[in-house]
Amino acid sequence: MDNKILEFYKQTSPFTDLGYYKEFAKKLPDDIEELCVLQRKQIIHPVAFKDKNIRTKKECFWGDMTKVPITRLDYEEDLFPTAQSILAELLRKNPNYTTTRQAKDKVHITCRGQAILLASILKAKEIPARTRSGFAEYIKYDVIYYDHWITEYFDKKENRWKLVDADEHCSDDKIEFDVNDIPYDKFLFGANAWLGLRKNEYKEEKILYSSDPVTLGLKAAIRGLFYDFHSLMNNETIFLHIPKYICKKNYNLSEEELKELDELAELMLNPNENFNKLLEIWNTNTKFRIMQGALND
């Protein structure tokens, strides 16, 4: 593996830099399974918090949910969009970062938060890491690819990249592979989803971005494509941010613009081999980086 690439993914972004918490992160477990389980026990997924049947339980995987104020946000990534803010809030609520954390002291973040937090901890340990965005069929087992974020890191001992899903540790889902070493054909990266739809290999209704309203097909894939492109460039953008030129056109792109995204996606199929080309696009094609969101319109 090119050392230039490995050094690039040791670098942090505003989303993965831990600041004063870097030393704390260095002391967390080095074993990836232990690290992910520990992290999983600090977090309540918003889907669980929104479920009234779960929120009334005193004993469940998440802990005593009746102690969690109903005034808490379902999705606290609005408050904690960065790894540093997630870790700061956890330690503010309870400085004992252990698997016995009570439900009331956990934060409510999605797979994106899990992915950037894990990546940030690995980076703090000088391990090359990057978040990846795409779609996962293994979450629901109903032949639908749900939008999902995971983490990719370089295992120096085995001299290869590995995919790990911190969000699926301790899960009831019967996953038939190791979530610490996910086979690359089991995760549908944003580029694969985009190209698969463009080539009619997937039906529009099978690629789903879970938002309000639900987004399907190419509109969902374009999110995965750009989330993953930004992640590959060490810029783990938030859910609200989509390139402005796409929003202004309400996703109705010209054939020339669609082909431009096809070319980007083709390069992203092998981000290590095409790293320099992707970096050149990042540095020269500014419309891929000018984002629209809640305030940036």
RAQUIBEL-V172438 format. One line per field, one symbol per residue. phi: phi as a letter, one per 20 degrees, with the letter a starting at -180 (. if undefined). psi: psi as a letter, one per 20 degrees, with the letter a starting at -180 (. if undefined). A space follows every 10 residues. Layout:
phi: ???
psi: ???
This chain:
phi: .gffffffee fdcgedfelf effffgefge fffffffgfg fecdfgffff fffffeeecb gfoeffeegf efffdeffec edffffffff fffbfeecfe gfgfdeddce ffffffffff ffffemdgbb eccrbceffd lcldeegbcc ccceeffelb ececdffdfm eefeeebffe bfgfeecefg ffffffffem ecegfedcde bdefdcmfff ffffffgfff ffdmbfgeff ecgfffffel meefffffff fgfffgfffc fffdgfffff fgedefffde ddbfded
psi: pphggghgji qrrhhipici jghghhirqh phgggggggh iiqpphhghi ohhhijphoa hibniiippi iqqgojihhm iqhghghggg hggoinnrij pqhijrqnqa hgggghgggh gghhjkppqq qqqcqphigi kkkpoqqqpa qpqoohgilr qqppnhhjqk qipmpjroii mpphjipnqg gggghhghjk iqqgiiopon aorpprchhg hhghghghgh ghjlmmqrhi oqphhgghjk jnqrhghghh hggghghihm hghkghghhg ggihnhhiio qqbhhn.
